[in-house]
Amino acid sequence: MEKAQVDVGLSVITAGIASIFAFLGLNEIQFIILASLMGIDMLTGIAKAYRLNKRNITSHRMGLGCISKLLYLLVPLIIALAMKGLDVKFGEWLIAFTINALILTETYSNIANIYTFRTGKSVHEIDATSYILKAIKNQLDRLLDGGGKK
């Protein structure tokens, strides 16, 4: 395959992704930041595991981590698709909350990983990801419940 064909293919994919983001009203910059933080978290997580116990680094664990991150990255997209599909006019706040919360959890995880690598001491990390996902689920429960009004 020639370089020109690859460049055209990447351009088409990029344009397609940008179109989806525009259609859904997603902030591309925030999404790129979230994806970047996830990639950095994978690296800092490997560094942390290496520092604590080199034998903890396995391809199986890394594969699960990658799958988990990819699924995690789909959460804002799923929320945006649902809000668009339901024609929820005020859904932007839930999308913004979701992306902001996920950025915060990735930042927290990165800082904890770097601290552990630097000190060699494992720190107790709260499971911020599960906490945030539960908070998002609770917001959706309220939305489906009509805002708590019956």
C-alpha atoms as a printed R data frame, in Angstrom:
    type eleno elety resid chain resno       x       y      z
1   ATOM     1    CA   MET     A     1   0.000   0.000  0.000
2   ATOM     2    CA   GLU     A     2   1.395   3.379 -0.943
3   ATOM     3    CA   LYS     A     3   1.864   6.246  1.470
4   ATOM     4    CA   ALA     A     4  -0.669   8.378 -0.427
5   ATOM     5    CA   GLN     A     5  -3.348   5.696  0.034
6   ATOM     6    CA   VAL     A     6  -2.616   5.494  3.763
7   ATOM     7    CA   ASP     A     7  -2.753   9.293  4.065
8   ATOM     8    CA   VAL     A     8  -6.114   9.400  2.275
9   ATOM     9    CA   GLY     A     9  -7.453   6.584  4.459
10  ATOM    10    CA   LEU     A    10  -6.383   8.350  7.650
11  ATOM    11    CA   SER     A    11  -7.894  11.608  6.391
12  ATOM    12    CA   VAL     A    12 -11.219   9.895  5.717
13  ATOM    13    CA   ILE     A    13 -11.228   8.261  9.172
14  ATOM    14    CA   THR     A    14 -10.330  11.571 10.847
15  ATOM    15    CA   ALA     A    15 -13.062  13.404  8.945
16  ATOM    16    CA   GLY     A    16 -15.558  10.690  9.869
17  ATOM    17    CA   ILE     A    17 -14.691  10.888 13.555
18  ATOM    18    CA   ALA     A    18 -14.842  14.698 13.486
19  ATOM    19    CA   SER     A    19 -18.265  14.525 11.815
20  ATOM    20    CA   ILE     A    20 -19.574  12.140 14.481
21  ATOM    21    CA   PHE     A    21 -18.271  14.422 17.237
22  ATOM    22    CA   ALA     A    22 -19.870  17.474 15.626
23  ATOM    23    CA   PHE     A    23 -23.176  15.646 15.132
24  ATOM    24    CA   LEU     A    24 -23.224  14.529 18.778
25  ATOM    25    CA   GLY     A    25 -22.036  17.860 20.128
26  ATOM    26    CA   LEU     A    26 -18.932  16.339 21.747
27  ATOM    27    CA   ASN     A    27 -15.913  18.445 22.557
28  ATOM    28    CA   GLU     A    28 -13.133  16.907 20.466
29  ATOM    29    CA   ILE     A    29 -10.369  18.507 22.538
30  ATOM    30    CA   GLN     A    30 -11.700  17.037 25.789
31  ATOM    31    CA   PHE     A    31 -12.029  13.632 24.150
32  ATOM    32    CA   ILE     A    32  -8.439  13.813 22.881
33  ATOM    33    CA   ILE     A    33  -7.287  14.859 26.365
34  ATOM    34    CA   LEU     A    34  -9.165  11.928 27.913
35  ATOM    35    CA   ALA     A    35  -7.698   9.449 25.421
36  ATOM    36    CA   SER     A    36  -4.219  10.894 25.996
37  ATOM    37    CA   LEU     A    37  -4.562  10.634 29.774
38  ATOM    38    CA   MET     A    38  -5.667   7.013 29.349
39  ATOM    39    CA   GLY     A    39  -2.596   6.223 27.274
40  ATOM    40    CA   ILE     A    40  -0.339   7.942 29.797
41  ATOM    41    CA   ASP     A    41  -2.099   6.010 32.581
42  ATOM    42    CA   MET     A    42  -1.231   2.745 30.850
43  ATOM    43    CA   LEU     A    43   2.434   3.795 30.798
44  ATOM    44    CA   THR     A    44   2.479   5.018 34.404
45  ATOM    45    CA   GLY     A    45   0.654   1.854 35.458
46  ATOM    46    CA   ILE     A    46   3.331  -0.284 33.805
47  ATOM    47    CA   ALA     A    47   6.033   1.795 35.532
48  ATOM    48    CA   LYS     A    48   4.255   1.346 38.872
49  ATOM    49    CA   ALA     A    49   3.951  -2.422 38.377
50  ATOM    50    CA   TYR     A    50   7.605  -2.627 37.349
51  ATOM    51    CA   ARG     A    51   8.692  -0.741 40.463
52  ATOM    52    CA   LEU     A    52   6.575  -2.833 42.828
53  ATOM    53    CA   ASN     A    53   7.009  -6.282 41.303
54  ATOM    54    CA   LYS     A    54   8.318  -6.901 37.796
55  ATOM    55    CA   ARG     A    55   6.499 -10.234 37.652
56  ATOM    56    CA   ASN     A    56   3.134  -8.422 37.794
57  ATOM    57    CA   ILE     A    57   3.614  -7.194 34.234
58  ATOM    58    CA   THR     A    58   1.971  -9.681 31.889
59  ATOM    59    CA   SER     A    59   0.519  -9.413 28.424
60  ATOM    60    CA   HIS     A    60  -2.782 -10.732 29.786
61  ATOM    61    CA   ARG     A    61  -3.030  -7.929 32.368
62  ATOM    62    CA   MET     A    62  -2.034  -5.324 29.773
63  ATOM    63    CA   GLY     A    63  -4.620  -6.691 27.355
64  ATOM    64    CA   LEU     A    64  -7.339  -6.453 29.994
65  ATOM    65    CA   GLY     A    65  -6.185  -2.932 30.806
66  ATOM    66    CA   CYS     A    66  -6.384  -1.894 27.148
67  ATOM    67    CA   ILE     A    67  -9.851  -3.389 26.732
68  ATOM    68    CA   SER     A    68 -10.981  -1.692 29.947
69  ATOM    69    CA   LYS     A    69  -9.648   1.688 28.741
70  ATOM    70    CA   LEU     A    70 -11.336   1.315 25.358
71  ATOM    71    CA   LEU     A    71 -14.666   0.469 26.988
72  ATOM    72    CA   TYR     A    72 -14.186   3.359 29.385
73  ATOM    73    CA   LEU     A    73 -13.535   5.688 26.446
74  ATOM    74    CA   LEU     A    74 -16.878   4.634 24.950
75  ATOM    75    CA   VAL     A    75 -18.866   5.918 27.957
76  ATOM    76    CA   PRO     A    76 -19.051   9.582 26.817
77  ATOM    77    CA   LEU     A    77 -19.874   8.438 23.282
78  ATOM    78    CA   ILE     A    78 -22.669   6.177 24.563
79  ATOM    79    CA   ILE     A    79 -24.099   8.988 26.708
80  ATOM    80    CA   ALA     A    80 -23.966  11.412 23.752
81  ATOM    81    CA   LEU     A    81 -25.631   8.894 21.427
82  ATOM    82    CA   ALA     A    82 -28.376   8.241 23.977
83  ATOM    83    CA   MET     A    83 -29.034  11.948 24.564
84  ATOM    84    CA   LYS     A    84 -29.126  12.596 20.811
85  ATOM    85    CA   GLY     A    85 -31.344   9.562 20.174
86  ATOM    86    CA   LEU     A    86 -33.742  10.569 22.951
87  ATOM    87    CA   ASP     A    87 -33.694  14.187 21.747
88  ATOM    88    CA   VAL     A    88 -32.886  15.324 25.276
89  ATOM    89    CA   LYS     A    89 -32.274  19.049 24.981
90  ATOM    90    CA   PHE     A    90 -30.540  19.363 28.343
91  ATOM    91    CA   GLY     A    91 -28.316  16.319 27.880
92  ATOM    92    CA   GLU     A    92 -25.214  18.451 27.309
93  ATOM    93    CA   TRP     A    93 -24.683  18.777 31.075
94  ATOM    94    CA   LEU     A    94 -24.609  14.979 31.485
95  ATOM    95    CA   ILE     A    95 -22.152  14.592 28.605
96  ATOM    96    CA   ALA     A    96 -19.920  17.355 30.031
97  ATOM    97    CA   PHE     A    97 -20.151  15.831 33.527
98  ATOM    98    CA   THR     A    98 -19.192  12.420 32.150
99  ATOM    99    CA   ILE     A    99 -16.147  13.603 30.221
100 ATOM   100    CA   ASN     A   100 -14.969  15.914 33.027
101 ATOM   101    CA   ALA     A   101 -15.350  13.173 35.616
102 ATOM   102    CA   LEU     A   102 -13.458  10.654 33.486
103 ATOM   103    CA   ILE     A   103 -10.644  13.172 32.902
104 ATOM   104    CA   LEU     A   104 -10.457  13.695 36.662
105 ATOM   105    CA   THR     A   105 -10.257   9.961 37.406
106 ATOM   106    CA   GLU     A   106  -7.485   9.438 34.847
107 ATOM   107    CA   THR     A   107  -5.556  12.368 36.318
108 ATOM   108    CA   TYR     A   108  -5.941  10.886 39.809
109 ATOM   109    CA   SER     A   109  -4.750   7.480 38.631
110 ATOM   110    CA   ASN     A   110  -1.712   8.954 36.859
111 ATOM   111    CA   ILE     A   111  -0.660  10.937 39.930
112 ATOM   112    CA   ALA     A   112  -1.037   7.875 42.176
113 ATOM   113    CA   ASN     A   113   0.978   5.722 39.745
114 ATOM   114    CA   ILE     A   114   3.777   8.288 39.537
115 ATOM   115    CA   TYR     A   115   3.844   8.651 43.326
116 ATOM   116    CA   THR     A   116   4.128   4.880 43.761
117 ATOM   117    CA   PHE     A   117   6.870   4.640 41.150
118 ATOM   118    CA   ARG     A   118   8.785   7.505 42.758
119 ATOM   119    CA   THR     A   119   8.525   6.253 46.348
120 ATOM   120    CA   GLY     A   120   8.320   2.509 45.807
121 ATOM   121    CA   LYS     A   121   5.396   2.490 48.233
122 ATOM   122    CA   SER     A   122   2.005   1.271 47.142
123 ATOM   123    CA   VAL     A   123  -0.681   3.777 48.030
124 ATOM   124    CA   HIS     A   124  -4.300   3.046 48.729
125 ATOM   125    CA   GLU     A   125  -6.172   4.246 45.668
126 ATOM   126    CA   ILE     A   126  -9.874   4.774 45.746
127 ATOM   127    CA   ASP     A   127 -11.561   3.177 42.778
128 ATOM   128    CA   ALA     A   128 -12.392   6.545 41.259
129 ATOM   129    CA   THR     A   129 -13.418   4.995 37.950
130 ATOM   130    CA   SER     A   130 -16.113   2.807 39.512
131 ATOM   131    CA   TYR     A   131 -17.245   5.724 41.674
132 ATOM   132    CA   ILE     A   132 -17.620   7.989 38.627
133 ATOM   133    CA   LEU     A   133 -19.363   5.309 36.560
134 ATOM   134    CA   LYS     A   134 -21.800   4.772 39.445
135 ATOM   135    CA   ALA     A   135 -22.413   8.531 39.649
136 ATOM   136    CA   ILE     A   136 -23.152   8.602 35.909
137 ATOM   137    CA   LYS     A   137 -25.513   5.640 36.323
138 ATOM   138    CA   ASN     A   138 -27.267   7.458 39.184
139 ATOM   139    CA   GLN     A   139 -27.700  10.550 36.981
140 ATOM   140    CA   LEU     A   140 -29.229   8.357 34.281
141 ATOM   141    CA   ASP     A   141 -31.500   6.732 36.884
142 ATOM   142    CA   ARG     A   142 -32.765  10.200 37.865
143 ATOM   143    CA   LEU     A   143 -33.244  11.132 34.215
144 ATOM   144    CA   LEU     A   144 -35.198   7.936 33.509
145 ATOM   145    CA   ASP     A   145 -37.201   8.491 36.676
146 ATOM   146    CA   GLY     A   146 -38.295  11.904 35.382
147 ATOM   147    CA   GLY     A   147 -35.962  13.791 37.686
148 ATOM   148    CA   GLY     A   148 -37.335  12.066 40.781
149 ATOM   149    CA   LYS     A   149 -40.862  13.362 40.163
150 ATOM   150    CA   LYS     A   150 -43.682  10.880 40.153
